[in-house]
Amino acid sequence: MEEAEDQRRYHVVVNDEEQYSIWPVGSEPPPGWQRAGVEGDRATCLAHIDEVWTDLRPRGLREWLTARA
């Protein structure tokens, strides 16, 4: 399906490693993922992720690197 044709609504979801994704509204996120409080069309959700997910390294790696510094 082309992105322009996608009329579905999504939730932004985040996991314990602070990695983000989108998940269709009406479906429970997969185990280990929680809703991040943002809902909208695909473009809106992806724009939010671009804004908040600035360090793509998993949280565990960031913490490990910080502890070693």
trRosetta pair geometry for C-beta under 8 A, 3 or more apart (Angstrom, degrees):
i j d omega theta_ij theta_ji phi_ij phi_ji
1 5 5.5 -125 -177 84 88 114
1 6 5.5 105 129 -76 121 87
2 5 4.4 81 64 9 90 106
2 6 7.1 -144 95 -24 46 83
3 6 5.5 -44 -150 13 37 119
3 42 6.1 -130 -153 94 90 148
3 43 7.4 97 169 -62 115 91
6 41 7.5 132 108 -170 92 93
6 42 5.2 31 103 -13 135 140
7 41 7.6 -55 -151 -124 36 108
8 24 5.7 -46 169 -127 135 99
8 25 7.3 179 172 29 85 89
8 41 7.7 123 83 -136 46 65
8 42 7.2 61 70 -47 85 97
9 24 7.4 92 80 -158 53 61
9 25 4.2 -7 96 8 99 135
9 39 6.2 33 168 174 109 95
9 40 6.6 -101 -147 175 86 12
9 41 6.4 -65 -108 -84 59 46
10 22 4.2 14 170 -179 143 113
10 23 6.3 134 -160 64 86 31
10 24 5.9 -59 -105 -100 70 35
10 25 6.2 -136 -97 -27 15 81
10 39 6.9 -173 92 -148 42 61
10 40 6.9 -24 56 69 76 45
10 41 7.2 57 18 -174 93 17
10 42 5.9 76 -1 -90 136 55
10 45 4.7 -60 87 -25 120 162
11 22 6.9 154 75 -157 41 63
11 23 5.2 -24 59 63 93 88
11 24 7.8 17 14 101 81 11
11 25 5.9 118 -32 -83 87 70
11 29 7.1 -93 84 -63 131 107
11 35 4.8 -58 175 -125 137 100
11 36 7.4 147 163 31 87 73
11 38 7.1 128 -162 81 54 55
11 39 5.2 -27 -99 -97 64 84
11 45 7.4 109 135 -118 11 135
12 20 6.2 -15 -174 -163 99 110
12 21 7.7 154 -157 82 56 33
12 22 6.0 -43 -101 -100 51 70
12 35 7.3 92 75 -162 55 61
12 36 4.3 -55 104 50 99 120
12 37 7.4 -32 62 54 104 47
12 38 4.1 21 16 64 123 106
12 39 7.5 -130 4 -71 74 40
12 45 5.0 179 -66 -154 87 95
12 48 5.5 -89 -64 91 153 132
12 49 6.1 -176 -134 -63 120 91
13 20 7.0 147 81 -154 47 58
13 21 5.4 -23 64 67 96 82
13 22 6.9 137 14 -123 86 18
13 23 4.8 35 -18 -3 133 119
13 29 4.6 147 -125 -117 146 137
13 33 4.4 38 162 169 126 116
13 34 6.4 161 -154 79 81 26
13 35 5.8 -54 -101 -98 73 39
13 36 6.1 177 -116 -14 17 93
14 18 6.2 -5 -174 -135 114 42
14 19 6.9 154 -152 72 64 37
14 20 5.3 -27 -96 -97 79 70
14 21 7.9 161 -83 22 36 66
14 33 6.9 153 74 -153 22 74
14 34 6.2 -30 63 62 74 78
14 36 4.6 83 -11 -75 109 112
15 18 7.3 -95 72 -23 61 15
15 19 5.2 -5 40 52 106 88
15 32 5.2 18 -138 143 108 91
15 33 5.0 -51 -80 -94 81 68
15 34 7.6 133 -101 13 35 72
16 32 6.4 -78 -2 -166 101 86
16 59 7.3 -107 139 41 58 136
17 58 4.0 -32 -177 -154 123 99
17 59 4.8 -164 -159 21 49 92
17 60 6.0 -50 -121 -3 96 94
18 53 7.7 166 152 -119 85 89
18 58 7.2 138 52 -156 79 49
18 59 4.4 97 14 -52 111 112
19 53 7.6 62 -144 -136 40 133
19 56 7.9 53 -117 -160 85 63
19 58 6.3 -31 -49 -105 109 77
20 36 6.9 -6 -124 -38 101 156
20 49 4.5 178 119 -132 142 106
20 52 7.1 108 -58 84 155 106
20 53 4.7 -120 13 -61 129 142
21 33 7.1 -47 48 -135 114 142
21 49 7.8 60 -85 -107 14 147
22 42 6.7 110 136 -131 171 68
22 45 4.6 88 -106 131 124 144
22 46 6.8 -55 -39 -63 135 73
22 49 7.4 -97 -50 -37 91 138
23 27 6.1 -122 163 82 99 105
23 29 4.9 173 16 -101 175 79
23 30 7.6 -157 -109 -6 137 77
23 33 7.1 128 -41 127 145 143
23 35 7.9 -106 52 -93 122 76
24 27 4.8 56 76 18 94 119
25 39 6.2 67 -84 -151 120 117
29 33 3.9 -119 158 97 125 107
29 34 6.4 -174 59 -96 154 16
29 35 6.4 -169 -26 -54 133 67
30 33 5.3 59 60 19 72 122
35 39 8.0 -6 -161 -64 120 95
36 48 8.0 163 100 133 131 131
38 44 7.6 -155 166 135 109 96
38 45 6.2 145 120 -118 111 72
38 48 4.8 178 166 162 168 174
39 45 7.5 -12 -144 -82 23 106
40 43 7.9 -74 122 69 112 61
40 44 3.3 -50 111 85 141 142
40 45 5.5 -179 62 -46 87 78
40 48 7.9 125 33 -16 126 128
41 44 5.1 93 53 9 70 105
41 45 7.2 -144 94 -4 33 92
42 45 6.0 -64 -150 40 28 107
42 46 6.1 20 159 -13 67 111
43 46 5.9 -58 -142 41 28 106
43 47 6.1 32 157 -23 64 108
44 47 5.8 -55 -148 34 27 112
44 48 6.6 29 153 -20 62 104
45 48 5.7 -53 -153 32 33 112
45 49 6.6 32 151 -18 65 104
46 49 5.5 -50 -148 35 37 113
46 50 6.4 43 151 -22 66 102
47 50 5.6 -50 -150 34 33 115
47 51 6.5 33 151 -21 63 106
48 51 5.6 -59 -153 35 32 113
48 52 6.3 2 162 2 69 112
49 52 6.5 -71 -138 48 27 91
49 53 5.2 -9 -178 11 71 123
50 53 7.1 -51 -100 49 14 88
53 56 6.7 61 156 -90 100 65
55 62 6.5 69 135 -88 139 135
57 61 4.7 -109 172 85 108 125
57 62 5.2 130 101 -57 118 89
57 65 7.9 -5 148 3 158 139
58 61 4.9 91 64 8 82 103
58 62 7.2 -151 96 -6 42 87
59 62 5.6 -57 -149 37 35 112
59 63 6.2 32 156 -17 69 107
60 63 5.9 -56 -146 38 29 109
60 64 6.2 30 155 -20 64 108
61 64 5.6 -54 -144 37 31 112
61 65 6.3 29 158 -17 66 106
62 65 5.9 -58 -148 38 28 108
62 66 6.3 29 154 -19 64 109
63 66 5.6 -55 -146 37 31 113
63 67 6.3 32 156 -20 65 106
64 67 5.8 -55 -148 35 30 111
64 68 6.5 26 154 -17 63 109
65 68 5.8 -59 -150 37 32 110
65 69 6.7 43 151 -36 64 101
66 69 5.7 -47 -153 15 34 117
